[in-house]
Amino acid sequence: MEREIDRRIGAASAVMWALNRSVMVKRELSRKARLSIYRSSYVPVLTYGHQRWVMTERTRLQIQAAEMSFLRRVAGLSLRDRVRSSDIREGLGVEPLLLHIERKRKERRGEERRGEERKPCTSGVTEACQVIMFPDPGSLGQ
């Protein structure tokens, strides 16, 4: 599993360097546009398959390092500037990637727990069953 995580981080780094050479160095590119690139290109490449990852301390540190490497470029900073990661995230208005991953994992576990209610078909068709998702709790009183 660690090899898979290393591959994802390597792929995300390749995306970062490709974007850095071509797009991110443009002075006329706004911070908002850079953050849009971060959210639409970098995060999906880095987090692909994260549902199967075993989150060890080493994994968390690697993900944080990869995330902050990109965000520092977006902010126009380097490690030598000695600015805290939390300050960079706050200045850019970005939530920590580990929180994003954890939230997505919880959403996925919630879907699996709620599951699906299976009900026999009453339409006369011989399919085994029809899947009915639980309704929205707000619409139950109507």
C-alpha positions in Angstrom: 0.0 0.0 0.0 2.9 2.4 0.7 4.1 1.9 -2.9 0.7 3.1 -4.1 0.8 6.2 -1.9 4.4 6.9 -3.1 3.2 6.5 -6.7 0.3 9.0 -6.1 2.7 11.5 -4.5 5.1 11.0 -7.5 2.3 11.6 -10.0 1.1 14.7 -8.1 4.7 16.0 -8.1 5.0 15.4 -11.8 1.8 17.4 -12.3 3.2 20.2 -10.1 6.4 20.4 -11.9 4.7 20.3 -15.3 2.4 23.1 -14.3 5.2 25.0 -12.6 7.2 25.1 -15.8 4.4 26.1 -18.1 1.5 27.8 -16.2 2.3 28.6 -12.6 5.2 30.9 -13.5 3.0 33.3 -15.3 2.9 36.6 -13.3 -0.5 37.5 -14.8 -2.1 34.4 -13.4 -4.1 35.3 -10.3 -3.9 33.6 -7.0 -7.6 32.5 -7.5 -6.7 30.9 -10.8 -3.7 29.1 -9.2 -6.0 27.8 -6.4 -8.4 26.6 -9.0 -5.6 24.7 -10.7 -4.7 23.2 -7.3 -8.2 22.1 -6.6 -9.0 20.8 -10.1 -5.7 19.2 -11.1 -3.4 18.6 -8.2 -5.8 17.4 -5.4 -7.5 14.7 -7.6 -4.2 13.3 -8.8 -2.8 13.2 -5.3 -5.9 11.7 -3.6 -7.0 9.2 -6.2 -7.8 5.9 -4.4 -7.4 7.4 -0.9 -10.4 5.3 0.3 -8.1 2.2 0.4 -5.1 3.9 2.0 -3.9 3.0 5.4 -3.3 6.3 7.1 -0.1 5.9 9.1 1.9 8.8 10.5 4.4 8.5 7.7 1.6 8.7 5.1 0.1 11.8 6.8 3.5 13.5 6.8 4.1 12.7 3.1 0.7 14.0 2.1 1.2 17.2 4.1 4.6 17.7 2.6 3.3 17.2 -1.0 0.3 19.5 -0.4 2.4 22.3 1.1 5.0 22.1 -1.7 2.2 23.1 -4.1 0.6 25.6 -1.8 3.9 27.4 -1.2 4.3 27.8 -4.9 0.7 29.2 -5.2 1.5 31.7 -2.4 4.9 32.6 -3.9 6.8 31.4 -0.9 9.7 28.9 -0.3 10.8 27.0 2.7 13.5 29.6 3.3 10.7 32.2 4.0 9.9 30.1 7.1 6.2 30.7 7.1 4.0 28.2 8.9 1.9 25.8 6.9 -1.2 26.8 8.9 -0.6 30.5 8.0 -0.2 29.7 4.3 -3.4 27.7 4.3 -5.3 30.4 6.2 -4.0 33.1 3.8 -5.1 31.1 0.8 -8.4 30.0 2.4 -7.7 26.3 1.9 -8.6 23.5 4.3 -5.9 20.9 5.1 -5.9 18.1 2.6 -5.9 15.5 5.3 -9.2 17.0 6.6 -10.6 16.8 3.1 -9.5 13.1 2.8 -11.0 12.3 6.2 -14.3 14.0 5.4 -14.5 12.0 2.1 -13.8 8.8 3.9 -16.5 9.4 6.5 -19.0 10.3 3.8 -18.2 7.0 2.0 -18.5 5.0 5.3 -21.8 6.7 5.9 -23.1 5.6 2.5 -22.1 2.1 3.2 -23.7 2.1 6.7 -27.0 3.5 5.5 -26.9 1.0 2.7 -29.8 0.5 0.5 -33.2 -0.9 1.2 -34.1 -3.8 -1.0 -37.8 -4.3 -1.9 -39.3 -7.0 -4.1 -40.6 -5.8 -7.4 -44.3 -5.5 -7.6 -44.5 -4.6 -11.3 -44.8 -8.2 -12.4 -41.3 -8.1 -13.9 -39.2 -11.0 -12.7 -36.1 -9.0 -11.7 -34.8 -10.0 -8.3 -35.4 -6.6 -6.6 -35.6 -2.9 -6.9 -33.3 -0.6 -5.0 -34.8 2.3 -3.2 -32.5 4.8 -1.5 -33.6 6.2 1.8 -35.4 9.5 1.3 -34.1 12.9 2.4 -34.9 13.3 6.1 -36.3 16.8 5.4 -38.9 15.5 3.0 -40.3 12.9 5.4 -42.7 15.3 7.1 -44.3 16.5 3.8 
